[in-house]
């Protein structure tokens, strides 16, 4: 809670120690921002209070900028230490968030839900020495690609069990035609980890622009090209496509069990 909100000094100290020992370093900045409480200082809230649609959203936007500031401070510190150009940065998050306009510190139709606002999250990879700046809003990528990308960047071959791609390789990403997602309840029963259905909220496959949300209670089908916020369930109108995508999830689960 304190790192990012009150200080960045522990990260600076870690970098200094690694540099003094001439050691490479890995930093996992598991920042609590922009998580609630949305208590960014007024200097940030005041920037958004008159342009946001409501106060809870303005408070959330201020927290997002607070997060941005902390990330920027890490970048600035590494530049001061002449470490920036040789450092790979990865930025991602574990879920999406749509602020509840009527209630502070709460979300609607996003976090812990299989809808696009919950599972479509950013991934940034930067390495000034080797990666050219670009933005891609359509190619399918997944957080499972992060570990394999880092390994490849370090000239380490990922083990065959890892199915992620190298996010620096546009050709490999273009050849991918689908990604899978699973969503579980917030807390898991450690005694039932072998049961892949325990606490399951939904499994998802995105195949091109087609998306299937398979919940224990039933399945939903969406066309993300024309319905990017997955509001119009087409499952009743497209039973063949529903069955095809359901088979993809079944095969994915079978392949995982085989490994």
C-alpha positions as CSV (number, residue, x, y, z in Angstrom):
1,X,0.0,0.0,0.0
2,X,2.8,2.4,0.8
3,X,5.0,1.9,-2.3
4,X,3.5,4.2,-5.0
5,X,1.2,6.1,-2.6
6,X,3.9,7.3,-0.1
7,X,7.3,6.4,-1.5
8,X,9.3,4.7,-4.3
9,X,12.5,4.5,-2.1
10,X,12.5,0.7,-1.6
11,X,12.7,0.2,-5.4
12,X,15.5,2.8,-5.7
13,X,17.4,1.1,-2.9
14,X,17.1,-2.3,-4.6
15,X,18.4,-0.9,-7.9
16,X,21.3,0.8,-6.0
17,X,22.3,-2.5,-4.3
18,X,22.2,-4.4,-7.6
19,X,24.3,-1.7,-9.3
20,X,26.8,-1.6,-6.5
21,X,27.2,-5.4,-6.7
22,X,27.3,-5.3,-10.5
23,X,24.4,-7.7,-10.7
24,X,21.5,-7.8,-13.1
25,X,18.1,-7.2,-11.4
26,X,14.5,-8.2,-11.7
27,X,11.8,-5.9,-10.2
28,X,8.2,-7.0,-9.8
29,X,6.4,-3.8,-9.0
30,X,3.1,-5.3,-7.8
31,X,1.7,-1.8,-7.4
32,X,-1.6,-1.5,-5.4
33,X,-2.6,1.5,-7.6
34,X,-5.1,2.3,-9.1
35,X,-6.8,-0.1,-6.8
36,X,-9.2,1.3,-4.2
37,X,-9.1,3.3,-2.0
38,X,-9.3,5.9,-4.7
39,X,-7.6,8.5,-2.6
40,X,-5.2,10.3,-5.0
41,X,-4.2,13.7,-3.8
42,X,-6.3,16.7,-4.7
43,X,-3.7,18.0,-7.1
44,X,-4.6,15.0,-9.3
45,X,-8.4,14.9,-8.5
46,X,-8.8,18.5,-9.3
47,X,-7.6,17.8,-12.9
48,X,-10.6,15.5,-13.5
49,X,-13.4,16.7,-11.2
50,X,-14.9,19.0,-13.9
51,X,-14.4,16.7,-16.9
52,X,-15.3,13.3,-15.5
53,X,-19.0,12.3,-15.7
54,X,-19.2,11.9,-11.9
55,X,-17.0,12.1,-8.8
56,X,-16.3,8.4,-8.4
57,X,-15.0,8.3,-12.0
58,X,-12.9,11.4,-11.4
59,X,-11.4,9.8,-8.3
60,X,-10.6,6.7,-10.2
61,X,-9.0,8.6,-13.1
62,X,-6.8,10.5,-10.5
63,X,-5.6,7.2,-9.1
64,X,-4.7,6.0,-12.6
65,X,-2.5,9.1,-13.1
66,X,-1.0,8.5,-9.6
67,X,0.0,5.0,-10.9
68,X,1.5,6.6,-14.1
69,X,3.5,9.0,-11.9
70,X,5.1,6.1,-10.0
71,X,6.0,4.2,-13.2
72,X,7.5,7.4,-14.6
73,X,9.6,7.8,-11.5
74,X,11.1,4.3,-11.9
75,X,11.9,5.1,-15.5
76,X,13.5,8.5,-14.5
77,X,15.6,6.8,-11.8
78,X,17.0,4.2,-14.2
79,X,17.8,6.9,-16.6
80,X,19.7,8.7,-13.9
81,X,21.7,5.5,-13.2
82,X,22.4,4.9,-16.9
83,X,20.4,1.7,-16.7
84,X,17.4,2.5,-18.8
85,X,18.5,1.5,-22.3
86,X,19.5,-2.0,-21.1
87,X,16.3,-2.6,-19.1
88,X,13.2,-4.5,-20.5
89,X,10.0,-3.1,-19.1
90,X,6.7,-5.0,-19.0
91,X,3.5,-3.4,-18.0
92,X,0.3,-5.3,-17.6
93,X,-2.6,-5.8,-15.1
94,X,-4.7,-8.6,-13.8
95,X,-8.2,-7.3,-14.7
96,X,-10.0,-4.4,-16.3
97,X,-12.0,-1.9,-14.3
98,X,-15.1,0.2,-15.2
99,X,-15.9,2.6,-12.4
100,X,-19.3,2.5,-10.8
101,X,-20.6,6.0,-11.3
102,X,-22.8,5.8,-8.2
103,X,-20.4,4.4,-5.6
104,X,-16.8,5.2,-4.7
105,X,-14.2,2.4,-4.9
106,X,-16.4,0.0,-6.7
107,X,-16.6,-1.3,-10.3
108,X,-19.4,-2.4,-12.6
109,X,-19.4,-5.1,-15.3
110,X,-15.6,-5.5,-15.4
111,X,-13.3,-6.8,-12.6
112,X,-13.6,-10.6,-12.1
113,X,-16.0,-10.9,-15.0
114,X,-15.4,-12.5,-18.4
115,X,-16.7,-9.6,-20.4
116,X,-14.3,-7.5,-22.5
117,X,-14.1,-4.7,-19.9
118,X,-12.8,-7.3,-17.4
119,X,-10.4,-9.4,-19.5
120,X,-9.1,-7.1,-22.2
121,X,-6.2,-5.4,-20.5
122,X,-3.1,-3.6,-21.7
123,X,0.3,-5.2,-22.3
124,X,3.3,-2.9,-22.9
125,X,6.8,-4.2,-23.7
126,X,9.5,-1.6,-24.0
127,X,13.3,-2.0,-24.5
128,X,14.7,1.2,-26.0
129,X,17.7,-0.7,-27.5
130,X,15.8,-3.2,-29.5
131,X,12.0,-2.6,-29.6
132,X,10.5,0.0,-32.0
133,X,7.5,1.9,-30.6
134,X,4.2,0.6,-32.1
135,X,0.6,0.2,-31.0
136,X,-1.6,-2.7,-31.9
137,X,-5.3,-2.8,-30.9
138,X,-6.4,-5.9,-32.9
139,X,-3.8,-8.7,-32.8
140,X,-4.5,-11.3,-30.2
141,X,-2.1,-11.4,-27.3
142,X,-2.2,-12.9,-23.8
143,X,-0.5,-12.6,-20.5
144,X,0.9,-16.1,-21.1
145,X,3.1,-14.4,-23.7
146,X,5.0,-12.3,-21.1
147,X,7.2,-15.0,-19.6
148,X,8.1,-16.4,-23.0
149,X,8.9,-12.9,-24.4
150,X,11.3,-12.2,-21.5
151,X,13.0,-15.6,-21.9
152,X,13.5,-15.0,-25.6
153,X,14.8,-11.6,-25.0
154,X,17.4,-13.1,-22.7
155,X,18.3,-15.7,-25.3
156,X,16.7,-18.5,-23.3
157,X,14.5,-21.1,-25.0
158,X,11.2,-21.4,-23.2
159,X,10.3,-25.0,-22.2
160,X,7.9,-26.8,-24.5
161,X,5.2,-26.7,-21.8
162,X,5.0,-22.9,-22.3
163,X,2.7,-22.0,-25.1
164,X,3.1,-18.2,-25.0
165,X,4.6,-16.4,-28.0
166,X,7.3,-13.7,-28.3
167,X,5.4,-10.3,-28.2
168,X,8.3,-8.8,-30.2
169,X,7.6,-11.1,-33.1
170,X,4.8,-9.6,-35.2
171,X,4.7,-12.6,-37.6
172,X,4.2,-15.1,-34.8
173,X,1.4,-13.0,-33.4
174,X,-0.3,-12.6,-36.8
175,X,-0.4,-16.4,-37.2
176,X,-2.3,-16.8,-33.9
177,X,-6.0,-17.1,-34.5
178,X,-7.4,-17.5,-31.0
179,X,-6.8,-17.1,-27.3
180,X,-8.3,-18.7,-24.2
181,X,-9.2,-17.2,-20.8
182,X,-10.5,-18.7,-17.6
183,X,-12.0,-16.7,-14.8
184,X,-12.4,-17.9,-11.2
185,X,-13.8,-16.6,-8.0
186,X,-11.5,-14.2,-6.0
187,X,-10.4,-16.8,-3.4
188,X,-9.4,-20.4,-4.1
189,X,-9.7,-23.4,-1.9
190,X,-6.1,-24.6,-1.6
191,X,-7.4,-28.1,-0.9
192,X,-9.2,-28.3,-4.2
193,X,-6.6,-26.9,-6.7
194,X,-6.7,-30.1,-8.7
195,X,-10.4,-29.6,-9.5
196,X,-10.3,-27.1,-12.4
197,X,-14.0,-26.5,-12.1
198,X,-13.9,-25.5,-8.4
199,X,-14.7,-21.8,-8.2
200,X,-15.0,-21.4,-11.9
201,X,-16.9,-18.3,-13.2
202,X,-16.4,-18.9,-16.9
203,X,-14.1,-20.1,-19.6
204,X,-13.7,-18.0,-22.7
205,X,-12.4,-18.5,-26.2
206,X,-11.8,-15.6,-28.6
207,X,-11.5,-17.0,-32.1
208,X,-10.9,-14.2,-34.6
209,X,-13.7,-11.8,-33.8
210,X,-16.0,-14.5,-32.4
211,X,-16.1,-14.8,-28.6
212,X,-17.7,-17.5,-26.5
213,X,-18.3,-17.2,-22.8
214,X,-18.9,-20.6,-21.3
215,X,-20.3,-20.3,-17.8
216,X,-21.5,-23.2,-15.6
217,X,-25.0,-21.8,-16.1
218,X,-24.9,-21.5,-19.9
219,X,-23.0,-20.1,-22.8
220,X,-23.0,-16.7,-24.6
221,X,-21.8,-15.9,-28.1
222,X,-20.6,-12.4,-29.3
223,X,-19.3,-10.7,-32.4
224,X,-16.5,-8.5,-31.1
225,X,-16.1,-6.8,-34.5
226,X,-19.5,-5.2,-34.3
227,X,-20.1,-5.5,-30.6
228,X,-16.8,-4.8,-28.8
229,X,-18.4,-4.4,-25.4
230,X,-20.1,-7.9,-25.7
231,X,-23.6,-6.8,-25.1
232,X,-25.6,-8.7,-27.8
233,X,-25.7,-12.4,-27.2
234,X,-25.9,-14.3,-30.5
235,X,-26.0,-17.8,-29.1
236,X,-29.6,-18.5,-30.0
237,X,-29.1,-17.3,-33.6
238,X,-25.8,-19.2,-34.3
239,X,-26.0,-22.7,-32.8
240,X,-23.4,-24.1,-35.2
241,X,-20.8,-21.4,-34.3
242,X,-21.7,-21.9,-30.6
243,X,-20.9,-25.7,-30.9
244,X,-17.7,-25.0,-32.8
245,X,-16.4,-22.7,-30.1
246,X,-17.5,-25.0,-27.4
247,X,-15.4,-27.7,-28.9
248,X,-12.4,-25.4,-29.0
249,X,-12.7,-25.0,-25.2
250,X,-13.2,-28.7,-24.7
251,X,-10.1,-29.5,-26.8
252,X,-8.1,-26.8,-25.0
253,X,-9.0,-28.3,-21.6
254,X,-8.2,-31.8,-22.8
255,X,-4.8,-30.7,-24.1
256,X,-4.0,-29.1,-20.8
257,X,-5.0,-32.2,-18.9
258,X,-2.8,-34.3,-21.1
259,X,0.2,-32.1,-20.2
